[in-house]
Amino acid sequence: MNYPNVAKEDPAVYEILKREEAREREGIELIASENYVSRAVLEAMGSVLTNKYSEGYPGKRYYGGNEVIDEVENLAIRRAQELFGAEHVNVQPLSGSPANLAVYMALLQPGDKVLGFSLDQGGHLSHGHPLNFSGKLYTIAPYFVGKETETIDMDEVEAIALRERPRMILAGFSAYSRSFDWKRFRAIADKVGAYLFADIAHIAGLIAGKQLENPVPFCDVVSTTTHKTLRGPRGAMIMCKEQFASAIDKAVFPGVQGGPHEHIIAAKAVAYGEALRPEFQTYSAQVIANARALADALQKKGYRVVSGGTDNHLMLVDLFGSKEITGKEGEKALERTGISINKNMIPFDARKPMDPSGIRLGTPALTTRGCKESDMQTVADLMDDALAHRNDDAKLAEVRGRVREFALKFPVPGIEA
Ligand SMILES: *Cc1c(COP(=O)(O)O)cnc(C)c1O
């Protein structure tokens, strides 16, 4: 990409932008929450809409001059409604965590009990971490995966819900590779009189692309980030049934936020427009096919994949259990070869969060670059070489060269197209 004015006015920032471009082009990106946005999304983010204050909502702003801004926000809302079949959409949340804060504020009182997926088994910080607002302000009761299946057991969730009587059930994850049974979650929520809130931050794109079941019809409220599989700008949105519309809108503004970022909302509209096209369904199907191919290839090399495989874009690999390599060692070795992953706890991990047993891998970014199943075999070979020779500097340098050569065959859309 060219940034002629940054180059002229601010060489220090320019140099950083170019180095990050090179890193993104020359590396293999397997971080499950990352993706590459299109040039159109980048352009909308870089637009003059950043100049405008627009506190409030379309037609009801606290500042004048919002007639154009109202149109872009309404366009984003309409496209999101079309993508997910939502009754009401708020596109203003600045990111996933503040979106979730707004949902808690809209539905709960401080101290109320929330049933959420255990954090060390795949839940997100905002689902009850003790240092996060969610863990500080609310009472959290976790549900877990079964020890044998490493999959959520819905009878167990029901038993915990009946015992704990939560005010809200939170269904969602950052590190879980199996499908969620939304219908059963609805039935359990109804049985105990709880709200059902789904956080689909990781899988929104796979739902929009019609590859995974859509929870919107089953849930009172659904939140999602827009920058993961949905492949939009860094941000979030909240979808809900009409009866919660006013509470959700008030919780976002003035509850949690001031002025919305309308340049980002314009970029969300662009990304939703892209996701409405048939090509996005092809993309989403390929993301899952690639994840399955990568899981298979790694399993054939003796790596243990948690729960035996994946139904979505991500997987957890039990590095320590299968190869006696810790997550931290693995992350470092792979980083030295230009392969980006993150260390991650696996269910019932005996090790600590800063050096856990596992790593998390995902295929959304590589799939955006055009990688197919056969390329996942190459990725598995490169990973295995890096991990096996993690203490051999010369070998790691050699793998680094092969990673770069592989990556450069696949253009990064936002940078090169
Ligand atoms: C990524 C994620 C979020 C938070 O998103 P940020 O934009 O990083 O605040 C929330 N919930 C889940 C399940 C996530 O995976």
The ligand as a Gaussian input file, in Angstrom:
#p B3LYP/6-31G(d) Opt

LIG

0 1
 C      -12.501000     -11.547000      20.746000
 C      -13.667000     -11.760000      21.657000
 C      -14.271000     -10.697000      22.338000
 C      -13.652000      -9.345000      22.542000
 O      -13.301000      -8.603000      21.561000
 P      -12.360000      -7.313000      21.698000
 O      -12.777000      -6.607000      20.475000
 O      -10.978000      -7.828000      21.725000
 O      -12.736000      -6.577000      22.946000
 C      -15.422000     -10.952000      23.054000
 N      -15.941000     -12.177000      23.112000
 C      -15.373000     -13.221000      22.503000
 C      -16.011000     -14.565000      22.622000
 C      -14.214000     -13.052000      21.777000
 O      -13.629000     -14.109000      21.204000

